[in-house]
Amino acid sequence: MTGEQALLPVPEVDMAVHRARIEEAGRRMRRSGWRRHLPRRGHLALLPLSIIMVLPFVWMVLTSFMTDSEINRIPPTIWPHRLYTGGYSTVLASSDFPYWFLNSLIVSGAAVIAQLVLCSLAGYAFARIQFRGSTVMLLLLLATALIPFQLTVIPTFVIFHDIGLINTLGALIVPQLTSALGIYLMYSFFQSFPRELEEAGRIDGCSRLQVFWKIVLPLARPALAALGIITFIYAWNDLFWPLIAITSSRTFTVQVGLTTFQGEHATDWSELMAGTVLTTAPVLLVFLVGQRRFVQAITGAVKG
Amino acid sequence: MKRTALAGIAALTMALSACGGSSGPTSAASSAPTPTGTVTIEFWHAQTDPTDKVMQQLVNSFNASHPHIAVQASSGGTSTGDLLPKVTTAIAAGTYPDVAYIYGSYAANIAQSGKTANLASRVNEPGFNWNDFYPASRQIASPGGKVIGFPALIDNLSVIYNKKLFAAAGVPAPSPNWTWDEFRAIAKRMTDPAKHIYGVNYPIGGDLLDTSWRFFPGLWQRGGQILSPDYKQALFNSQAGVANLTLWQQMATVDKSVYLDPTAEKAEPLFTSGHLAMFVSGPWEVPTLNEAGVQWADVQLPAVSGNHQTVSGPDTWVVFNHSPARVNAAVEFLKWLTAPQQELVWMLGSGSLPVRPSILQLPGYQRYLQKYPGIGPMAANLVNAKEAMPTLPQWPRVVDALGTGIASSLLGKAEPKTALDQAAQKSDAILNVPG
């Protein structure tokens, strides 16, 4: 609408119809909002399933407040007789858990930032820049995702040992700077991204990088959020490589640290569950905050 | 189960070791700044809180009293089970430590890597008192005739019983001189389905080594053997083996007095909750039982013809070969660490059993008995650990075959002889393929 059009007088009758339409739309929205909160038939099936999914978490939290005697009792103790916090205090005060938690945050945070930058750049390049062998390169890149890490662990270990990164957080961060899955996720997103928006930017004088930075990336937030969540959860939960690469207790990540509560024959369940609750909390938080964008990106609902 | 999964990963990394592109035996130890003339060695003890602190104190004492050797100690990773894939990866990459804690059942696989030292000519020198270690632990440390390290831990199986349940049932406590027939009768009497009380436990799932090693005492007591001396043929399906498994199978399927533990982890809570009268287990249960406030005592395994032989699963401090100077330093350290006085300090801090019989004669041993009530009979039972399980690379797969057979028989799915014959057939096939 131009400024000239805005100054034109609006007929009285049209305004009345317009107001009526707005009120009707408001009523509809209120009704549909109410309906949105009513249980539907599908919820009857989902409710028991969600209970099955949530039950292990509830059990974990309850167990973390029990003594080992209560945990080992048969029939099982469902509810702690008193709120025992010994597991938490042991984990926080007597172990290196604060270090493990900080290490995991550093590793996961660095992995997320690096993958957001590098995977989106690589994914955009594969989706938009035509160069010789791009399809073959993309296929080769994807093929690397089919090789189990257990098969490449020894050469990886040798490389990291030779460059002096073993037993440092660098050994945990560097392998996660980028990933085939992340590049493919961003590539898929940019493939479905409307070219017209980019072309408009180019016509207005933006360079390719400016188009990427100012137009594409702001609209790619759902895909970036999904990639960020996937990367965070993977980096946070990774056990095998940190177990191999790290030797000093204060350089452990939380997942490696948790294994120290399990002995050859005995397990400190109270401490293990307390540690697991503290370890799971950040993952849950990240997922809960970003779940809508995560679902959007995974279901391909985002079209820019 | 956890051990099995880790073992799989370890086996994989061992198999890949040939393509590891080893850059030579280098490790943090060799590059650490040390005073001139000091040999630095890396020590992975696999201890977690609180026993890692006890181990660190011992290492500090050694370093203070041996200025020419600097021991750099760390858990090496996490617990004993988790250390295995780590050590095998380090072997493949050529970054292995000088000393590491290794499960006895994997000693042969580690020895096969070719990176371990052979201490056979050293351990009989004066001052080592090699014969003072219990025989089973010496055998485990000597796979294929090589001595690859020092005994680190020894345990054994005995029968732990709930005194309160026995008193309530009016059953006298088991006599130390009991027989398997008496054991079966007591288990049957103690079983009370109405109160959900089982007579005794037998693990049939999880780690199948656990299923198999409970079978060995009865086999040995009846004069049977697990494998032929050349490790080429399974012998556990002999008459002795069948008689042994038949006893347990009859208890499980006819008397219904055996709790067949599907995960090998349920028997402990059953016992501490008063639902298991007799618990065939070992010294690792002592802290849990005392903490749970159970009224318990333990007795050696029942006998055949007065033979109360038990089984032991010793673990080893394996010495790796980086250079003669570092092997010498590692040997000097382990000689000191496993000497009776230091072992007693370790036992007081960890609750482990003595690795040398001479420790039982030390004045401080009484303090150990006071600190860990009930552990005395378990330590005394070590004299019944006369024989070690075989040490060969294929051993983990053999015990899987045997454990599967035992479990199927106890579940009533196969006759004992059939189950053992099938397990022996599988084992023979495994044994005749180079490990």
Interface residues (C-beta under 8 A of the other chain):
Chain A: D68 S69 I71 N72 R73 I74 P75 S94 S95 Q150 L151 V153 I154 P155 F157 V158 H161 D162 I166 N167 F240 L243 I244 I246 T247 S248 S249 F252 V256 T259 T260 F261 Q262 G263 E264 H265 A266
Chain B: K2 R3 I9 L12 T13 L16 S17 C19 G20 G21 S22 S23 A28 W44 T48 D49 P50 D52 S74 S75 G76 G77 T78 S79 T80 G81 D82 P85 K86 T89 A90 A92 A93 G94 T95 E268 P269 L270 T272 S273 H275 G282 W284 E285 P287 T288 E291 A292 G293
